[in-house]
């Protein structure tokens, strides 16, 4: 996939929010993301499927749940992009409520 396709996938805010949370938490399931993003399950599932189909995420069975993790097979340059997004303080501030809702649900 050419670089433009990678960035096109990140042009949707819901996909960025999903990718950021999955990367920060090193794996999440649909119900956790649904709660954290305050979005419907079908919407989150659709965006996760798109991220999985293009190779950004991989899914793993965890009992009855499916956990999504950032793919190890991403090109090195894109892994650096994801890591930079994950470490960004301004994005942490922007999506602070997502993080609060996620941690509240896990408590």
Residue pairs with C-beta under 8 A, 6 or more apart in sequence:
1 54
1 55
3 77
3 78
5 54
6 54
6 78
6 81
9 15
9 50
9 51
9 54
9 56
10 16
10 19
12 47
14 37
14 39
14 43
14 44
14 47
15 47
15 50
15 51
16 85
17 37
17 95
17 98
18 33
18 37
18 44
18 47
18 48
18 51
18 68
19 51
19 56
19 57
19 70
19 82
19 85
20 85
20 86
20 91
20 95
20 98
21 28
21 33
21 36
21 37
21 95
21 98
21 99
21 102
22 28
22 33
22 57
22 68
22 69
22 70
23 70
23 82
23 83
23 85
23 86
24 86
24 99
25 32
25 102
26 69
26 70
27 60
27 67
27 68
27 69
28 36
28 67
28 68
28 102
29 62
29 65
29 66
29 67
29 68
30 41
30 44
30 45
30 48
30 65
30 66
30 68
31 41
31 65
32 102
32 105
32 106
33 44
33 48
33 68
34 40
34 41
34 44
35 101
35 102
35 105
36 98
36 99
36 101
36 102
36 105
37 44
37 98
37 101
38 101
48 57
48 59
48 68
51 57
51 68
52 58
52 59
52 68
55 71
55 73
55 74
56 70
56 71
56 74
57 68
57 69
57 70
57 71
58 68
58 69
58 70
58 71
58 72
59 66
59 67
59 68
59 69
60 66
60 67
60 68
60 69
61 67
70 79
70 82
74 82
85 91
92 99
